[in-house]
Amino acid sequence: MAKNANNQRFRNEDLLLKVSPAIDRAKWDESKYEDFIEELCETREYQKEAIRTTLRYLLGGEYPDLRALAKDNLEENSTLETRYGSWAGMQRHLQIPDKLAASLDLATGTGKSYVMYGLAAILLAEGVVDRVLVLCPSTTIEDGLLEKFRQLASRADLMDQLPVGSKIAAPSIINASQTITQGSICVENYHAILEHVGSSISDSLKGKGSRVAVLNDETHHVANESAAKTKKWKEFLTNPDYDFRYIIGVSGTCYVANEYFSDVIFRYSLRQAMEEKYVKRVEYVAEMPRTGDPNEKWQVVCSKHEEARSKLKKRNIKPLTIIVTQTIAKCKDVAEELKAFLIEEAGQSPETINEKVLVVYNNAPDVYKLSRVDMPDNPVEWIIAVSMLNEGWDVKRVFQIVPHEERAFNSKLLIAQVLGRGLRVPVGWVGEQPEVTVFNHDSWAPRIRHLVNEILEIEKRLTSRILEGSPNHFDLHTIDYTLEPTSIKKPMEREYNLFTKGYVDLATDSASEDVSIEFERASTGQRYMWQTTIQHKTYTPRQIAIDMYNRLEEAQDPEDPDPKMRTIYTDKFTIRKLEKIVQKSLARLDTDVATESMKQKFLQSLGTLRRKTSENVRYTTKINSFQTFSTEQRQASSVSAAELRSTKAFFYTDQTRSSVADEQIEFFDEVAEPGSGYKVIQVANRHDFKTPLNAAIADSDNERRFINGLLQAENVTKYDAWLKSTSMRFYEIDYAWKKGEHPKRGKFSPDFFVKVGDLVVVVEIKGDEELREPSAENFKKNEYAVNHFVRVNEHLENQGSTTRYKFTFLTGQNFNKFFQCLRDGSIASFRSELDVKLSEE
């Protein structure tokens, strides 16, 4: 969160400058680069959206500069007006208003280098620029970016995804010791630019800046440098001798001290990255025994370090502890203090301890060793470093951070940087999400808790998490796949083979339907359920067959030169034969009459007549392994105040408050207050809340209705337990589909798992609009999910297990039928209208 002069707090998300989706396609056709973006970013959707948003801003034709973007947002966003007071006030905060300049806020450890490379490669391929200059704050980061960019530029599979006719399809990756020629991505430590030492930038770029894109990595350094250096940096970027036009900054800590940047156009927060398991979780000290003896503090820190070593031993990972100081002098003193303690405590030689302890500050003798810290045989286990100098190393084995003094941990910028040093997840990590401990002094906790919470965006949020030891936990089974693409051509014959199965696949329906309706009394907010039964219009098989016969007659061409084709369908399918098909279809659902929705399905089954030839790219699945895991492994998810006032709802019981984190209790009490205006539902009987979660978050109105259905007294006794999944990285199913002309791959997580005896019903909730026109993506989600659970069931059967899975796409229109089948014991054969719709060829 950010504050203004009146000490008002603002969510960083509310301070973003929104880029209009309106695009002048004559200037920018983003669809050309979808294949490249998909290949580069794989399943990291936030990286894709960061690239797309930035390119719309730079190339979409809506904005001549940052000033225009900011002014548009100020007029539309009342929070910005409150934050800055006026347009004049906001203008004063814009760093480079006269350029197409902006910042991207991407949490540390989430792959900023992929976004920068994607932007650079696309701008060069499109021919908008001839060169890209990437500036970074240190030689460590420069070396890391050069290595990453060269690796990406050498990937033929990636470069092949650029569109045919790209102006520059194979950029060269250099630093400024070389001449920056056309088609180059030049990575350079920006201090070299300011000092003009050994840099070719001035000679290479003067007079050419309008055809150069400048990307600033860890751009918060620029904003937080001394005034003199900031002035020089801005003078370089705004120098008319260069006339740079495109300037994008990227950082995971977009703060000037505690103030959020004014030009951020995209944000992927640390909280999101943690919840989606792209980075480690963070814990920090709230209370600990008082001690004035430095040796006792070192004992505690070392004990935590050894605990991490014990836990990581089976993974063959050596833990790393970082100690952060405020000054170089303090860094040196603390290093000697720690070494002395380790020599005495471990009884090891000074030479051995010197190998384990690395001292890092600007121009330190051993700073070059940083680049090798993550190698498997590296002996370093302790790093003592000065804050603000530690970005850029891709270190993944950090499991403890110790801010040695409060001054190293007393602003949002410093806290975000300290946390950022330990967030990356070790390569190949599977199982429970790893955690990094920040071992601060507990006496700081009251003063820094709100800063940490704001960085992690905990304030004004409620968390849904697993309850350990809950009797509602159950096991889930899945498969790890690799998707391999193949091209399939399917010629369509002039004469169609209709009804090859001898029946039409129908959704479950009934002549009568029990309906529960929830009412709320406006004066008190009290809710109650009202129940009734409705009757549906029905048709006999004969009536349906006659309508189908008439439809076949319409599809035939009486002028066809081939006499056999003029009555080809009605000759083959008489009314009597069609009646038998209808009877067989209905018998599969144990009924002899059809409802209106069934009638429409029979008629729709004739809709494929005279379809043209099709060609599809399909992905075949290669099974790597079968996996079993518990619902205990579901990660936490959270919901914000703004979301609870709009689209989402929060279900809780009389026991939820006791499981809420201390920093969330005040907000929990606020939303639970009758008439609060938040979408919260208290479950009156906690025993009806048969989920291992302390609370459940409904992400849409349909999900809220579905959870309400699970809680109804007549339904609760018909199942054992249920779980609301998270949107990513819990139970994921690989799938592939075609977006326009572009094949795409992805993963999706079904919304609900409902355990009914040995059957696990897996439910994906959608809106009723999907019944009218399902998306191509959902057709493929259904295909891959159905096949996935067929394989899971086959594996379980082979293992002698009685557990089985059933997958269903469900819309609000079929909720009553779903729960009716749950109550009468026929849920295993339930099929929704959307299931049937998505099963169509």
ZAMARGU-4260 file (C-alpha; in steps of 0.2 Angstrom, whole numbers, plus 5000, padded with zeros to 4 digits):
<rodrens>
0) 5000/5000/5000 | 5005/5018/4997 | 5001/5034/5007 | 4999/5052/5002 | 5003/5068/5012
5) 4988/5066/5023 | 4994/5048/5028 | 4979/5040/5018 | 4983/5022/5013 | 4980/5015/4995
10) 4981/4998/4988 | 4995/4998/4975 | 4983/4989/4964 | 4972/5004/4964 | 4987/5015/4959
15) 4990/5006/4942 | 4989/5016/4926 | 4977/5005/4916 | 4982/5003/4897 | 4966/5003/4886
20) 4963/4987/4877 | 4958/4998/4862 | 4971/4995/4848 | 4973/5002/4831 | 4976/4986/4822
25) 4984/4995/4807 | 4998/5000/4819 | 4999/4984/4830 | 4993/4967/4827 | 4997/4958/4843
30) 4990/4941/4837 | 5006/4938/4826 | 5017/4936/4842 | 5005/4924/4852 | 5015/4908/4847
35) 5032/4917/4852 | 5024/4923/4869 | 5017/4906/4872 | 5033/4897/4869 | 5044/4909/4879
40) 5033/4910/4894 | 5025/4893/4894 | 5012/4892/4909 | 5017/4909/4917 | 5002/4918/4912
45) 5007/4934/4922 | 5023/4936/4911 | 5012/4934/4895 | 5000/4948/4901 | 5015/4959/4906
50) 5022/4958/4888 | 5005/4961/4880 | 5000/4976/4891 | 5017/4984/4888 | 5016/4982/4869
55) 4998/4989/4868 | 5005/5004/4877 | 5020/5006/4866 | 5012/5001/4850 | 4993/5002/4851
60) 4992/5020/4845 | 4982/5026/4860 | 4995/5036/4869 | 5008/5048/4863 | 5017/5048/4880
65) 5016/5044/4898 | 5007/5061/4902 | 4993/5056/4891 | 4991/5039/4899 | 4992/5046/4916
70) 4979/5060/4912 | 4967/5047/4905 | 4968/5037/4921 | 4966/5051/4933 | 4950/5056/4925
75) 4944/5038/4927 | 4951/5033/4944 | 4945/5042/4959 | 4959/5034/4969 | 4972/5043/4959
80) 4964/5059/4962 | 4963/5056/4980 | 4981/5051/4980 | 4989/5065/4971 | 4976/5079/4974
85) 4976/5086/4956 | 4983/5084/4939 | 4997/5096/4943 | 5001/5085/4959 | 5001/5069/4948
90) 5012/5077/4935 | 5025/5081/4948 | 5027/5063/4952 | 5029/5057/4934 | 5048/5053/4931
95) 5048/5055/4911 | 5031/5061/4906 | 5036/5066/4888 | 5041/5049/4883 | 5032/5032/4881
100) 5039/5027/4898 | 5032/5016/4911 | 5036/5003/4925 | 5032/4985/4927 | 5030/4978/4945
105) 5035/4960/4944 | 5039/4951/4961 | 5056/4945/4963 | 5059/4927/4958 | 5045/4927/4945
110) 5056/4929/4929 | 5058/4947/4925 | 5071/4943/4912 | 5059/4933/4902 | 5048/4948/4900
115) 5062/4960/4896 | 5068/4947/4883 | 5051/4945/4876 | 5049/4964/4874 | 5066/4966/4866
120) 5064/4952/4853 | 5046/4957/4848 | 5051/4976/4846 | 5065/4971/4835 | 5055/4958/4825
125) 5041/4971/4822 | 5054/4983/4816 | 5049/4997/4828 | 5066/4999/4834 | 5083/4993/4827
130) 5092/4991/4844 | 5088/4988/4862 | 5098/4994/4877 | 5095/4985/4894 | 5102/4995/4909
135) 5105/4986/4926 | 5113/4992/4942 | 5128/4980/4944 | 5140/4969/4935 | 5132/4954/4944
140) 5115/4957/4936 | 5123/4962/4919 | 5132/4945/4919 | 5116/4936/4923 | 5106/4944/4910
145) 5119/4942/4897 | 5119/4923/4901 | 5100/4922/4901 | 5097/4932/4885 | 5111/4922/4875
150) 5102/4906/4881 | 5085/4912/4874 | 5092/4919/4858 | 5100/4902/4854 | 5084/4893/4855
155) 5079/4888/4838 | 5062/4882/4844 | 5059/4899/4851 | 5065/4910/4837 | 5055/4899/4825
160) 5039/4905/4833 | 5042/4923/4827 | 5031/4927/4812 | 5038/4925/4794 | 5045/4942/4788
165) 5051/4948/4805 | 5063/4962/4802 | 5075/4955/4815 | 5073/4937/4819 | 5089/4933/4827
170) 5096/4947/4839 | 5114/4947/4844 | 5117/4949/4863 | 5131/4960/4868 | 5137/4972/4881
175) 5143/4990/4878 | 5161/4986/4876 | 5156/4982/4858 | 5148/4993/4845 | 5129/4992/4846
180) 5124/4988/4829 | 5107/4985/4821 | 5098/4970/4828 | 5108/4970/4845 | 5101/4968/4862
185) 5115/4977/4873 | 5115/4973/4891 | 5126/4986/4902 | 5128/4991/4920 | 5121/5008/4920
190) 5135/5015/4931 | 5146/5013/4916 | 5134/5025/4906 | 5135/5038/4919 | 5154/5037/4921
195) 5157/5034/4902 | 5170/5021/4906 | 5173/5009/4892 | 5156/5011/4884 | 5152/5012/4866
200) 5134/5019/4870 | 5137/5037/4866 | 5145/5033/4849 | 5133/5020/4844 | 5116/5028/4849
205) 5118/5047/4847 | 5105/5053/4834 | 5097/5036/4834 | 5087/5035/4850 | 5070/5036/4842
210) 5074/5019/4835 | 5081/5012/4852 | 5071/5004/4866 | 5078/5006/4883 | 5074/4993/4897
215) 5079/4997/4914 | 5081/4982/4926 | 5079/4984/4945 | 5073/5002/4940 | 5070/5006/4959
220) 5089/5009/4960 | 5087/5024/4949 | 5074/5032/4959 | 5083/5028/4975 | 5100/5034/4970
225) 5108/5050/4976 | 5101/5066/4968 | 5116/5068/4958 | 5116/5051/4950 | 5097/5051/4947
230) 5099/5068/4939 | 5113/5061/4927 | 5102/5046/4923 | 5087/5056/4919 | 5098/5068/4909
235) 5104/5053/4899 | 5087/5046/4895 | 5080/5063/4891 | 5095/5069/4882 | 5090/5076/4865
240) 5106/5070/4857 | 5098/5053/4859 | 5080/5057/4859 | 5074/5040/4866 | 5056/5036/4864
245) 5052/5019/4872 | 5058/5018/4890 | 5052/5003/4901 | 5058/5000/4919 | 5056/4983/4928
250) 5057/4980/4946 | 5050/4969/4960 | 5051/4984/4972 | 5043/4999/4964 | 5045/5010/4979
255) 5054/5026/4983 | 5056/5022/5002 | 5038/5019/5006 | 5030/5028/4991 | 5024/5017/4976
260) 5029/5022/4959 | 5017/5033/4949 | 5020/5025/4932 | 5016/5006/4935 | 5006/4999/4921
265) 5007/4980/4926 | 5008/4972/4943 | 5011/4954/4948 | 5012/4955/4967 | 5022/4946/4980
270) 5006/4939/4987 | 5000/4932/4971 | 5017/4924/4968 | 5017/4916/4985 | 4999/4910/4983
275) 5002/4902/4966 | 5018/4894/4973 | 5030/4903/4961 | 5041/4908/4976 | 5043/4903/4993
280) 5032/4907/5008 | 5039/4919/5021 | 5038/4918/5040 | 5045/4931/5052 | 5048/4932/5071
285) 5034/4939/5081 | 5040/4935/5098 | 5056/4927/5106 | 5065/4926/5123 | 5075/4942/5127
290) 5093/4941/5127 | 5107/4954/5127 | 5121/4941/5123 | 5126/4941/5105 | 5131/4923/5106
295) 5114/4918/5111 | 5106/4926/5096 | 5119/4917/5085 | 5115/4901/5093 | 5096/4903/5089
300) 5101/4908/5071 | 5112/4894/5069 | 5100/4882/5076 | 5087/4887/5063 | 5100/4885/5050
305) 5104/4867/5056 | 5085/4863/5056 | 5084/4869/5038 | 5099/4858/5034 | 5091/4843/5042
310) 5075/4846/5032 | 5084/4848/5016 | 5096/4834/5017 | 5085/4821/5008 | 5083/4834/4994
315) 5102/4836/4993 | 5101/4854/4996 | 5113/4864/5007 | 5104/4879/5016 | 5110/4897/5014
320) 5108/4910/5027 | 5109/4929/5023 | 5113/4942/5036 | 5109/4960/5030 | 5117/4975/5038
325) 5115/4994/5034 | 5133/4999/5031 | 5149/4992/5025 | 5158/4994/5042 | 5144/4985/5051
330) 5145/4971/5037 | 5163/4968/5041 | 5161/4968/5060 | 5146/4956/5059 | 5156/4945/5048
335) 5170/4943/5060 | 5158/4941/5075 | 5149/4926/5066 | 5166/4918/5060 | 5172/4919/5078
340) 5156/4911/5084 | 5156/4897/5071 | 5175/4893/5074 | 5171/4891/5093 | 5154/4882/5091
345) 5159/4870/5077 | 5177/4867/5082 | 5182/4870/5064 | 5197/4878/5057 | 5197/4897/5052
350) 5201/4891/5034 | 5185/4880/5034 | 5174/4894/5041 | 5181/4907/5029 | 5175/4895/5015
355) 5158/4894/5022 | 5156/4913/5026 | 5155/4925/5011 | 5156/4944/5014 | 5148/4955/5001
360) 5147/4974/4998 | 5152/4985/4984 | 5169/4981/4978 | 5172/4968/4992 | 5187/4956/4988
365) 5176/4941/4987 | 5161/4948/4978 | 5165/4939/4962 | 5161/4922/4972 | 5142/4927/4972
370) 5140/4920/4954 | 5145/4903/4960 | 5136/4902/4976 | 5122/4891/4969 | 5133/4877/4962
375) 5130/4860/4971 | 5148/4859/4977 | 5149/4877/4983 | 5154/4877/5002 | 5146/4894/5006
380) 5132/4893/5019 | 5133/4911/5026 | 5132/4927/5017 | 5134/4944/5026 | 5129/4958/5014
385) 5125/4977/5014 | 5107/4980/5009 | 5103/4987/4992 | 5118/4979/4984 | 5111/4961/4983
390) 5099/4960/4968 | 5103/4950/4953 | 5109/4933/4959 | 5099/4919/4955 | 5101/4910/4971
395) 5088/4897/4976 | 5095/4889/4992 | 5091/4904/5003 | 5081/4898/5018 | 5085/4911/5031
400) 5087/4930/5031 | 5093/4939/5046 | 5092/4958/5046 | 5105/4963/5059 | 5098/4979/5063
405) 5081/4988/5062 | 5088/5001/5050 | 5091/4987/5037 | 5072/4983/5038 | 5063/4999/5041
410) 5055/5004/5024 | 5044/4995/5011 | 5059/4996/4999 | 5071/4988/5011 | 5059/4974/5017
415) 5054/4970/4999 | 5073/4969/4994 | 5077/4958/5010 | 5062/4946/5006 | 5067/4946/4988
420) 5084/4938/4992 | 5076/4922/4998 | 5060/4919/4987 | 5067/4909/4973 | 5062/4890/4973
425) 5075/4877/4970 | 5075/4869/4953 | 5065/4853/4953 | 5056/4856/4970 | 5041/4845/4972
430) 5029/4843/4987 | 5025/4856/5001 | 5029/4874/4996 | 5046/4879/5003 | 5048/4893/5016
435) 5060/4906/5020 | 5062/4913/5038 | 5066/4931/5041 | 5074/4931/5058 | 5071/4949/5064
440) 5072/4954/5082 | 5055/4953/5090 | 5056/4970/5097 | 5054/4977/5080 | 5038/4967/5076
445) 5025/4980/5081 | 5034/4993/5071 | 5037/4983/5056 | 5022/4971/5055 | 5012/4983/5045
450) 5026/4986/5033 | 5028/4968/5030 | 5010/4965/5029 | 5008/4979/5016 | 5022/4972/5005
455) 5014/4955/5006 | 4997/4963/5004 | 4990/4954/5019 | 4980/4969/5026 | 4962/4970/5022
460) 4962/4952/5016 | 4955/4936/5023 | 4963/4919/5020 | 4956/4902/5016 | 4968/4889/5022
465) 4968/4870/5026 | 4965/4865/5044 | 4978/4852/5049 | 4970/4836/5057 | 4953/4840/5049
470) 4942/4824/5047 | 4937/4831/5030 | 4953/4828/5022 | 4954/4815/5008 | 4967/4809/4995
475) 4967/4814/4976 | 4975/4805/4962 | 4983/4813/4946 | 4995/4810/4932 | 5010/4820/4927
480) 5010/4822/4908 | 5020/4828/4893 | 5010/4835/4878 | 5017/4831/4861 | 5009/4840/4846
485) 5003/4831/4830 | 4993/4837/4815 | 4977/4828/4810 | 4967/4831/4794 | 4949/4825/4795
490) 4940/4825/4778 | 4921/4827/4779 | 4911/4816/4767 | 4897/4823/4757 | 4886/4810/4766
495) 4887/4810/4785 | 4886/4794/4795 | 4873/4800/4808 | 4869/4791/4824 | 4884/4779/4823
500) 4882/4775/4841 | 4864/4771/4839 | 4859/4784/4852 | 4861/4803/4857 | 4871/4807/4872
505) 4859/4817/4883 | 4860/4827/4899 | 4851/4822/4915 | 4834/4830/4916 | 4817/4825/4924
510) 4799/4829/4922 | 4799/4837/4939 | 4812/4846/4948 | 4814/4851/4966 | 4819/4869/4968
515) 4827/4878/4983 | 4826/4897/4983 | 4835/4908/4995 | 4827/4924/5001 | 4834/4939/5011
520) 4824/4950/5022 | 4829/4968/5017 | 4826/4975/5034 | 4836/4963/5044 | 4847/4954/5032
525) 4841/4937/5038 | 4841/4924/5025 | 4829/4908/5023 | 4827/4894/5010 | 4810/4892/5002
530) 4807/4875/4993 | 4795/4870/4979 | 4793/4858/4964 | 4792/4863/4946 | 4786/4852/4931
535) 4794/4852/4914 | 4785/4850/4897 | 4788/4833/4890 | 4787/4824/4873 | 4785/4806/4868
540) 4798/4797/4857 | 4786/4797/4842 | 4784/4817/4843 | 4803/4819/4844 | 4806/4807/4829
545) 4793/4816/4818 | 4802/4833/4821 | 4819/4825/4817 | 4812/4817/4801 | 4806/4835/4796
550) 4824/4842/4799 | 4832/4828/4789 | 4820/4832/4774 | 4825/4851/4775 | 4844/4846/4774
555) 4842/4836/4758 | 4844/4844/4741 | 4830/4839/4729 | 4841/4847/4715 | 4856/4836/4718
560) 4862/4829/4701 | 4864/4812/4710 | 4847/4805/4713 | 4853/4794/4727 | 4857/4810/4737
565) 4840/4818/4735 | 4833/4808/4749 | 4848/4800/4756 | 4844/4804/4774 | 4826/4801/4775
570) 4828/4784/4766 | 4840/4778/4779 | 4831/4786/4794 | 4813/4783/4793 | 4802/4789/4807
575) 4801/4772/4815 | 4820/4770/4815 | 4822/4788/4823 | 4809/4783/4836 | 4820/4768/4841
580) 4835/4779/4842 | 4825/4791/4854 | 4819/4777/4864 | 4837/4770/4866 | 4844/4787/4871
585) 4830/4790/4884 | 4832/4772/4891 | 4850/4776/4895 | 4843/4789/4908 | 4830/4777/4914
590) 4815/4787/4907 | 4803/4786/4892 | 4799/4804/4890 | 4809/4819/4884 | 4810/4836/4891
595) 4812/4852/4881 | 4831/4852/4883 | 4832/4834/4877 | 4821/4838/4862 | 4833/4852/4857
600) 4848/4840/4859 | 4840/4827/4847 | 4838/4841/4834 | 4855/4848/4837 | 4862/4831/4833
605) 4858/4834/4815 | 4868/4850/4814 | 4883/4843/4807 | 4876/4840/4789 | 4887/4846/4775
610) 4901/4852/4786 | 4918/4856/4777 | 4934/4847/4779 | 4944/4852/4795 | 4962/4851/4800
615) 4967/4851/4818 | 4983/4851/4828 | 4981/4839/4842 | 4992/4835/4857 | 4995/4817/4862
620) 4999/4814/4881 | 5014/4805/4886 | 5012/4799/4904 | 5027/4802/4915 | 5020/4796/4932
625) 5004/4793/4943 | 5003/4803/4959 | 4993/4802/4975 | 4992/4817/4986 | 4981/4824/5000
630) 4970/4839/5001 | 4982/4844/5015 | 4993/4850/5001 | 4981/4863/4995 | 4989/4880/4997
635) 4981/4895/5005 | 4971/4908/4995 | 4964/4925/5000 | 4951/4938/4995 | 4952/4957/4997
640) 4940/4969/5004 | 4936/4976/4986 | 4933/4958/4980 | 4921/4955/4994 | 4911/4970/4989
645) 4910/4965/4971 | 4912/4947/4964 | 4917/4936/4978 | 4910/4929/4993 | 4917/4922/5010
650) 4909/4907/5019 | 4913/4904/5037 | 4908/4896/5053 | 4908/4900/5072 | 4925/4892/5073
655) 4933/4902/5058 | 4938/4917/5069 | 4950/4906/5079 | 4959/4901/5064 | 4962/4918/5057
660) 4979/4926/5057 | 4981/4940/5070 | 4983/4953/5057 | 4967/4948/5049 | 4955/4947/5064
665) 4951/4966/5064 | 4945/4964/5046 | 4936/4948/5049 | 4926/4956/5063 | 4922/4971/5051
670) 4915/4960/5037 | 4906/4948/5049 | 4897/4963/5057 | 4878/4962/5051 | 4875/4975/5037
675) 4893/4977/5034 | 4890/4977/5015 | 4902/4963/5012 | 4897/4947/5003 | 4900/4935/5018
680) 4889/4920/5023 | 4890/4912/5040 | 4886/4893/5040 | 4874/4891/5055 | 4879/4873/5058
685) 4898/4870/5058 | 4895/4851/5055 | 4887/4855/5039 | 4903/4863/5033 | 4911/4847/5027
690) 4927/4854/5020 | 4945/4854/5027 | 4946/4873/5025 | 4944/4885/5039 | 4933/4896/5027
695) 4929/4895/5008 | 4930/4908/4995 | 4918/4908/4981 | 4925/4917/4965 | 4909/4920/4957
700) 4890/4921/4960 | 4888/4903/4952 | 4902/4896/4964 | 4892/4905/4979 | 4876/4896/4974
705) 4885/4879/4972 | 4893/4880/4989 | 4875/4885/4996 | 4869/4869/4988 | 4882/4859/4996
710) 4877/4866/5013 | 4858/4862/5011 | 4852/4850/5025 | 4845/4838/5012 | 4862/4837/5003
715) 4874/4837/5017 | 4871/4819/5022 | 4873/4813/5004 | 4892/4816/5003 | 4907/4814/5014
720) 4918/4830/5011 | 4922/4843/4998 | 4936/4855/4993 | 4936/4872/4984 | 4952/4871/4974
725) 4964/4886/4970 | 4965/4893/4953 | 4983/4887/4950 | 4996/4875/4955 | 4986/4863/4966
730) 4977/4850/4955 | 4981/4855/4937 | 4976/4847/4921 | 4986/4850/4905 | 4977/4854/4889
735) 4979/4862/4872 | 4968/4872/4861 | 4968/4883/4846 | 4965/4902/4848 | 4962/4909/4831
740) 4976/4902/4821 | 4987/4899/4836 | 4989/4883/4845 | 4991/4885/4863 | 4994/4875/4878
745) 4989/4877/4896 | 4984/4870/4913 | 4968/4872/4922 | 4962/4868/4940 | 4944/4862/4942
750) 4934/4872/4955 | 4928/4858/4967 | 4931/4841/4972 | 4916/4832/4981 | 4919/4815/4989
755) 4904/4804/4988 | 4909/4787/4995 | 4922/4780/4983 | 4918/4792/4970 | 4926/4809/4968
760) 4915/4821/4958 | 4926/4835/4950 | 4916/4850/4946 | 4921/4865/4934 | 4909/4879/4936
765) 4904/4890/4921 | 4891/4903/4917 | 4875/4899/4908 | 4882/4909/4893 | 4893/4894/4889
770) 4877/4884/4885 | 4874/4896/4870 | 4891/4897/4863 | 4905/4887/4872 | 4922/4894/4869
775) 4935/4883/4859 | 4946/4883/4875 | 4932/4875/4885 | 4929/4861/4872 | 4947/4856/4874
780) 4947/4858/4893 | 4933/4846/4893 | 4941/4834/4881 | 4957/4833/4890 | 4949/4832/4907
785) 4938/4818/4903 | 4952/4808/4895 | 4963/4812/4911 | 4950/4805/4923 | 4948/4790/4911
790) 4966/4786/4913 | 4966/4790/4932 | 4951/4777/4934 | 4960/4764/4924 | 4976/4766/4934
795) 4966/4765/4950 | 4957/4749/4944 | 4973/4741/4939 | 4979/4745/4957 | 4964/4736/4965
800) 4958/4753/4972 | 4939/4756/4972 | 4941/4775/4971 | 4934/4782/4955 | 4933/4800/4947
805) 4919/4809/4938 | 4921/4825/4929 | 4908/4837/4925 | 4906/4855/4918 | 4892/4863/4927
810) 4882/4879/4925 | 4869/4887/4937 | 4855/4881/4925 | 4859/4863/4931 | 4863/4865/4949
815) 4846/4858/4955 | 4848/4843/4944 | 4865/4840/4950 | 4860/4840/4968 | 4844/4830/4964
820) 4855/4816/4957 | 4867/4818/4972 | 4852/4815/4984 | 4844/4800/4974 | 4861/4791/4972
825) 4863/4793/4953 | 4877/4806/4953 | 4889/4794/4945 | 4878/4795/4929 | 4874/4813/4930
830) 4878/4823/4914 | 4875/4842/4913 | 4869/4851/4897 | 4886/4859/4896 | 4894/4841/4897
835) 4884/4836/4882 | 4887/4852/4873 | 4906/4851/4875 | 4906/4833/4870 | 4900/4837/4853
840) 4912/4835/4838
</rodrens>
